[in-house]
Amino acid sequence: MDAPPIARRSSTTREHHGDRFDDPYAWMADRQSTEFVDHLALENAWAVEQTAHLTSLADTIYEEFRSRIEETDLSVPVRHDRWWYYTRTVEGQQYSVEGRVLAEQHPDRPRLDGDGAPSGEEVLLDQNAESVGHDFFGVGASEVSPAGDVLAYAVDLAGDERYDVRVRRIATGELLDDAVKQTGGSLAFSLDGRQLFYTRVDDAWRPHQVWRHEIGTPAGADVLVHDEPDERFFVGVGTSRDDRQIVIAIGSKTTSEYRLVDAADPLAAPRIVAARRPGVEYDIEPVGDQLFVVHNAVRVNFELAVAPITSTTHADWMPLAVTSDDEYVTGVDGFDDFIAVTLRRSGGTGVRIVLRDPASPNGLGESHDISLDEPIHTLHVASNPETSTPSLQIVHESLVTPRVVEDYDVRSRTFTLLKQQHVRGDVDLGQYRQRREWATAVDGTRIPISIVHRHDVVADGTAPGLLHGYGAYGIPIDPWFSVLRLSLLDRGWVFAIAHVRGGSEMGRSWYDDGKLDRKTATFDDFVACADHLRDTGIVDPNRLAAEGGSAGGLLMGAVATRASDRFRFVHASVPFVDPLTTILDPSMPLTVIEWEEWGNPLDDPTAYALMKGYSPYENVTAQRYPSLLVTTSLNDTRVYATEPAKWVAALRHEAEGHADAAPVLFRTEMAGGHGGQSGRYDTWRQWAWETAVLIDQTG
């Protein structure tokens, strides 16, 4: 190809609040049209052609990935009832295998035998076998019945996150039921294992209903359990830790409601735990005859309360006073002898253990925080299916410490190592350094940055750098270890995470200060972090790259437009770069739900003007942009491929005739979803190619 593909322009006018916008690529909204698919194919061909010189580098990076990853591996087996449950992978196989072994045959946790499986294994789900003949294979929920004899799992064969349900008898592999199609992916068994609860999605991809299905009967006989008419609310279904409660979760971005069904009486109507109140979010943890509740009815940063399991009103919530105002409470796990409260403080994660004390007024006694040696780390509660456990399984990692799984004895406060992620090869993890720095935003707010590099990289302004960001929905981007990242670090790169507002790293207010009419703070914070890295010499000002996906892809589009001189290269993955067009259309996936995150530009002219001001697609100009890599998937339901396709088309149009225009590469996975391809080797290949492009474009 002599030139990049140029998309057809055919103006469609949109008018709201007195503003007219001529959209020349509105025709791309039809993602299944031959013209659109053919255009994506041309873009893919252009990307391949323009990066043909990187084949050797991409192959080298791919082999580096493989040489460091334990391809045949076993997760930490978890005891539940009579079984040890685990997931394992086998070298050469794209997908994982879910299995179990009897605990009586393995008094200690099972290990891999010579054939790559623990002895006496009973296979629950071999995704490699199930995926045969499919370009994409994903599993939503996978649930074993309380009696342990039946497995139900939800399968996505396109990447669009619409799942067909299959039910098998574990001992024989017999298919018992495949009548339920096109669900939302979440599943829950009744206590007797005869009834299966699942969700359905509406035309806007909103899980809005919970249904009950009797296994072995036609789907047409299924019973509607809950129908949520308010388009701002998602619906999900699951079970409590002890399998005694079917939990129906109903939530918008700002308001929550839960309903319970006694799993022993699955035909009963759901009972409301506490009626929704605008602006009040809560989460529940049923434990025996108690209900632990994390809520924000009083504190911005949430607090913990307890109520009887039979409670139907928030008036029953008794405060437990186990956290302070400056600690953001993010969850609770309840057990027979203790509770574990997850929280955030000072930009980091923590877990507080509170022992039970039947003699105290609230049933709780002494508390302490789990202490780790590393000052910068991510700590969270792992899988703990038994309420009778005397210890808590936890997971922690950092930018320099591979993932560690341990049992923490809550009374002796001692750790038992269960597994640490093994990095193969001659990698010396002691060669890497991490630290926390702080940038100053335009409004004076200090923004944390997590940084990692090799020990021999110094702040002399010569190192290439990659700045990662997200900044939406209150989702924090905590430090994580990546074997894949080592390929950059060993080439002298600095990797940094910008903990911008819109996430919740610094508490709930950190989220609130980066949404709605304060959304632009997210973009300003990211630019401030980039300036800090450049001004302090941590990175070369001319070799700084940025990356982000989904809402982080919007961040990439915004900073590429608003601060194009700060970055040499930007990778926008499944980017939300045409947000105003999408949020103006209530029929689009997730739109009404998103109004509480971004504003409602359909009815609010102020919200419209704000979004129009930062929408990357509507603000494409003839300026020189950084080099861009834009990646997406054709079947992505969360962010349609239409958005990045329109953005790239607009960028190409503005660049026509400009010999010095920065290159734009656009690649679409034609059989993938929001997370890209499904097979692990295919994913590694894609990451290797993207890393090669990053290295090449950053010089």
Protein Blocks (a to p, Z undefined) as FASTA:
>chain_A
ZZdcddddddddddeehiacddfklmmmmmmbmklmmmmmmmmmmmmmmmmmmmmmmmmm
mmmmmmmpcfbacdddddehjbccdddddehiabdcdddddfklmmbacdddfkopaehi
acfbdfklmmgopabdcdfbdcddfkopaccddddfkonopacdddddfklopafbfkbg
hiehiacddfkomaccdddddfkopafbdcdddehiafklpccfbdcfblkbccdddddf
kopaccdddddfkbccdddddfklmmbccddfbdcdehiacddddehjaccdddfklbmn
opaddddfkbcbfklpccehlacfklccfbdcddfkbccddddeehiacdddddddfkbm
nopacddddddfblbdcddddddfbfkbcbdcdddddfklccddddddfklopacdfbdc
ddehjddfklpccdddddddfkopacdddddddfklccehpaccddddehighiacdddd
dfklmmmmmnopacdddddehiamnojklmmmmgcjlmmmmmmmmmmmmmmmmmnomacf
klcccddehjlmmmmmmmmmmmmmlpfbdcdehiafblmlmmmmmkbghklmmmmmnopf
klmmklmmmmmmmmmklmccfbdcddddddddfklmklgfklmmmmmmmmmmmmgopakb
ccddddddfbbcfkopfbfklmmmmmmmmmmmmmmmnZZ
